[in-house]
Amino acid sequence: MDVLLERKSVRNYTNEDVKQEDLEYILRAAMSAPTARNTRCYSFLVIKNKETHKKIAQIHRAAQMILEAPLAILVVGDEDKAYEKYLPQDCAAATQNILLAATAKGYGSVWCGIYSNEERAKAIEKLFDLPTNIKAFSIVVIGKSTDNRPPKNGWDPEKTKYEKWK
Ligand SMILES: Cc1cc2nc3c(=O)[nH]c(=O)nc-3n(C[C@H](O)[C@H](O)[C@H](O)COP(=O)(O)O)c2cc1C
């Protein structure tokens, strides 16, 4: 399977668990993401507790699929460690690696955005009692997919320019 081309956002799951060895692979991939000046300012909170999933769903309107899934990973960044304003880029790279690693191991996943929505970020940071320097970036929901639709085809030659814009 070509993981890069097969990845898609999945919003329907079975309740089958994510195997611990697969979770470790996914986290290893997350921690292999590049960071500006190699600050490795990201951390990952693995959330399996269904009560916590419910609380997240109450805060995050577009993360209702978490109610079906066995697991979610909250990606956070440490503002005190990040280089300049690169925290969101670092956390985005880690988030994408999680999606790709989950795909590689046969799981569906979806990136649920937090960082740019201040109200949502504050509510999630409060829910997990995060220190003020730790910023909630995204929640990735992961599980066995029941969605058989093919991935979207993003290929568009017009999006590539060679050497010059015009
Ligand atoms: C920054 C960001 C935030 C996103 N937030 C959500 C979200 O809150 N809920 C959701 O269901 N999907 C979310 N998505 C997934 C997008 O909707 C999805 O990637 C897009 O529709 C393209 O579909 P694909 O991932 O299947 O290619 C987010 C994606 C990104 C990159």
The ligand as a Gaussian input file, in Angstrom:
#p B3LYP/6-31G(d) Opt

LIG

0 1
 C       -5.601000      21.758000      10.338000
 C       -6.679000      20.734000      10.067000
 C       -7.784000      20.689000      10.899000
 C       -8.781000      19.734000      10.688000
 N       -9.820000      19.652000      11.571000
 C      -10.760000      18.705000      11.386000
 C      -11.787000      18.545000      12.357000
 O      -11.857000      19.240000      13.355000
 N      -12.715000      17.571000      12.149000
 C      -12.676000      16.757000      11.035000
 O      -13.545000      15.889000      10.903000
 N      -11.681000      16.864000      10.115000
 C      -10.737000      17.809000      10.261000
 N       -9.693000      17.909000       9.375000
 C       -9.624000      16.986000       8.234000
 C      -10.015000      17.675000       6.918000
 O      -11.396000      17.939000       6.905000
 C       -9.596000      16.752000       5.750000
 O       -8.213000      16.551000       5.787000
 C      -10.012000      17.316000       4.412000
 O      -11.410000      17.345000       4.285000
 C       -9.452000      16.486000       3.262000
 O       -9.882000      15.140000       3.347000
 P       -8.821000      13.958000       3.434000
 O       -8.046000      14.114000       4.713000
 O       -9.664000      12.707000       3.416000
 O       -7.919000      14.065000       2.244000
 C       -8.682000      18.837000       9.586000
 C       -7.554000      18.895000       8.758000
 C       -6.558000      19.811000       9.009000
 C       -5.318000      19.808000       8.142000

